[in-house]
Amino acid sequence: MTQSLLPFILFALVASISPGPTNLLILAQGARSGLRASLAPIVAACGAAAAIVLLVGLGLGEWLLRHPLAQQWMSWAGVLWLSWLAWKMLRSAEEPLETSAGRPFSAFNAASLQVVNPKVWLMAVAVIGVFAAPSLPVWQLALVFLLIALPCMAVWAVLGAGSARWLQSPKRLCWFNRGLAGMLLVSAWGAVLGIA
């Protein structure tokens, strides 16, 4: 079992640490509100992603494959929501960090984002298609994914919190928010159009 688990651990590590919509929003949350305020959204997002892996492994993945219209609807709902979040980030690009602290990225938002995030669904289908086996039951894959995703996403919050002092300059903050908004758009549209 250890031999079959190692490739999955490496996959989960890459999938969890790579830039994506949720990681970018956690980075922004860390910069605006600090590490402590980022913990609930991190746990919610990672828990939702692990739950999606579990649900796909229990049969939802097959259902989605049989209903491509539902897949498309979910992808477009996700990309539109992420585009709206990017627009909000662009509109508040020059607001001081303290001003925007009243609009945090909540645990509910983080979990909901995973449900409509095309990257999460593609990852879950890949996990089940490649790694699910009698020696690695679906519940173990979901649990291992959760345990790997938590510290990976926390790294993004730490990076954000660490950059807060540097972002006190209005010009730097503006470029930071514009850059995050642009990366959020690229990651969302890239996933739904098959570019990323």
Salt bridges, closest charged atoms under 4 A:
GLU94 OE2 - ARG178 NH2 3.64
GLU95 OE1 - ARG103 NH2 3.29
